[in-house]
C-alpha cells in the first residue's frame, strides 16, 4: 500500500514539474546491462552523433571506484540527458529531464566497479541524439596512483575534498584536472 502511494506521489510530482519519470515510462531501460540496449530502450533506434557541445568532466583514472565525480553540461537545446556505463550490472545511471533549462549542468557521483566507458547522451529538442564517451580506468589497488598517472586526476588535485557544488562551471572543475 505504501509503495503504491509513493509511486502515485512521484507520478503527480512529474506532472506538476513537467518532468518525465523514466523509471515509470521506460522501466526496461533500467534493467539492461549494455549501454547500447539502454539507449535503445530510452530513445528507440535513432542515430547518434558525437558532439563537442556535450561537455564532461571525469577523471581519466581513479583508485577508488566507489565514488567518482562526474559533471555534465551542454549548450544543445535539450529535452533530456542520460548517463550510462558498462561497468556495473545495469547500464543506465541517471536520466535528467531538462525542463527548458537553456544551459543544463549537472554534477553527480557514480560508482564504477571496473574500468569502462561512460556515455552521456543528450536528447535534443530537435529529436536528434548527441553523445560524448570517455573511458574511466579504475585501479584494483586501494592505493591512489598504483601505476597510473593519477596526479592529473580530480582525486589527486584535491577536488574530491571539496563539494562539487562550489564550482561555478564545468570549466572551473576541468581546470583542476589539467
C-alpha positions in Angstrom: 0.0 0.0 0.0 2.8 2.4 0.9 4.7 1.6 -2.2 1.6 2.4 -4.4 1.2 5.7 -2.5 4.9 6.6 -3.2 4.5 5.8 -6.9 1.4 7.9 -7.1 3.1 10.9 -5.4 6.1 10.7 -7.8 3.8 10.5 -10.7 1.9 13.6 -9.6 5.1 15.4 -9.0 6.3 14.6 -12.5 3.1 16.0 -13.9 3.4 19.2 -11.9 7.1 19.6 -12.6 6.7 18.8 -16.3 9.4 16.2 -15.9 9.3 12.7 -17.3 9.8 9.9 -14.7 11.8 7.4 -16.8 11.5 4.7 -14.2 7.8 4.6 -14.9 7.6 5.5 -18.6 10.7 3.5 -19.7 11.2 0.8 -17.0 13.0 -1.6 -19.4 15.9 0.9 -19.8 16.8 0.4 -16.1 17.1 -3.4 -16.4 19.6 -3.9 -19.3 23.3 -4.5 -18.9 24.6 -3.0 -22.1 24.8 0.8 -22.9 23.5 0.3 -26.4 20.5 -1.6 -25.2 19.6 1.0 -22.6 19.9 3.8 -25.2 17.5 1.9 -27.5 15.0 1.3 -24.7 15.1 5.1 -23.8 15.2 6.7 -27.2 14.4 4.0 -29.8 16.6 3.1 -32.7 17.9 6.6 -33.5 21.3 7.6 -34.9 23.6 9.4 -32.5 26.2 11.9 -33.4 29.3 12.8 -31.4 29.2 16.4 -30.4 31.7 18.6 -28.7 28.9 20.7 -27.1 28.3 17.8 -24.7 30.9 18.7 -22.1 32.0 16.1 -19.5 34.4 16.4 -16.6 35.5 13.0 -15.4 38.9 11.8 -14.1 40.8 9.5 -16.5 42.0 7.3 -13.6 40.7 6.5 -10.2 42.0 4.3 -7.4 38.5 4.1 -5.8 35.5 3.5 -8.0 33.0 3.7 -5.1 32.5 7.5 -5.6 33.6 9.0 -8.9 32.7 12.7 -9.6 31.1 13.4 -12.9 29.9 16.8 -14.2 27.9 17.3 -17.4 26.9 20.4 -19.3 25.8 21.3 -22.8 24.8 24.2 -25.0 22.5 22.0 -27.0 18.8 22.8 -26.6 17.9 19.6 -24.8 14.9 17.6 -23.7 16.8 15.0 -21.6 20.3 13.9 -20.6 21.2 10.3 -19.9 24.3 8.9 -18.1 25.3 5.4 -18.9 28.2 3.0 -18.2 29.1 -0.6 -18.8 31.0 -1.4 -15.6 28.1 -2.3 -13.4 25.2 -4.8 -13.8 22.8 -2.1 -15.0 24.0 0.3 -17.7 21.7 3.3 -17.0 22.9 5.5 -14.2 20.6 8.6 -14.4 18.3 10.4 -16.8 17.6 14.1 -16.3 14.5 15.9 -17.8 15.9 19.3 -18.7 12.7 21.4 -18.5 13.5 24.3 -20.7 16.8 25.0 -18.9 18.8 27.0 -21.5 22.2 25.6 -20.4 21.7 22.4 -18.3 24.6 21.5 -16.0 24.6 18.5 -13.5 27.2 17.1 -11.1 26.8 13.6 -9.7 28.8 10.9 -8.1 28.8 7.5 -9.8 30.0 4.1 -8.8 32.4 2.1 -11.1 33.5 -1.4 -10.1 35.9 -1.7 -13.0 37.4 0.1 -16.0 34.7 1.0 -18.5 33.3 3.7 -20.8 31.0 6.4 -19.5 28.5 7.6 -22.2 26.5 10.8 -22.0 23.5 11.0 -24.4 21.7 14.3 -24.9 18.3 14.2 -26.5 17.9 17.5 -28.3 14.7 19.3 -28.8 15.2 18.7 -32.5 14.7 15.0 -31.8 18.4 14.1 -32.5 20.7 12.3 -30.1 24.1 13.7 -29.3 26.7 11.9 -27.2 30.1 12.0 -25.5 32.0 8.9 -24.5 35.0 8.7 -22.2 36.9 5.7 -20.6 37.5 5.7 -16.9 40.3 3.4 -15.6 39.6 2.0 -12.2 42.6 0.7 -10.3 42.2 -2.6 -8.4 44.5 -1.3 -5.8 43.3 0.8 -2.9 46.5 2.9 -3.0 46.0 6.1 -5.0 48.0 6.1 -8.2 49.1 2.5 -8.3 50.8 2.6 -11.7 48.5 5.2 -13.2 49.2 8.9 -13.8 46.7 9.9 -11.1 48.5 13.2 -10.5 46.2 14.5 -13.3 43.0 13.1 -11.7 40.5 15.1 -9.8 41.3 13.0 -6.7 44.9 13.9 -6.7 44.1 17.5 -7.3 42.1 17.6 -4.1 38.8 18.3 -5.7 37.3 15.3 -4.0 37.7 17.0 -0.7 35.6 19.9 -1.9 31.9 19.9 -2.6 31.2 19.8 -6.3 28.6 22.5 -5.8 31.3 25.0 -5.1 32.4 25.1 -8.8 30.9 27.8 -10.8 31.1 25.8 -14.0 32.3 22.5 -15.5 35.2 24.5 -17.0 36.3 25.5 -13.4 36.4 21.9 -12.4 38.2 20.9 -15.6 41.0 23.4 -14.7 41.9 21.3 -11.7 42.3 18.2 -13.8 44.5 19.9 -16.4 
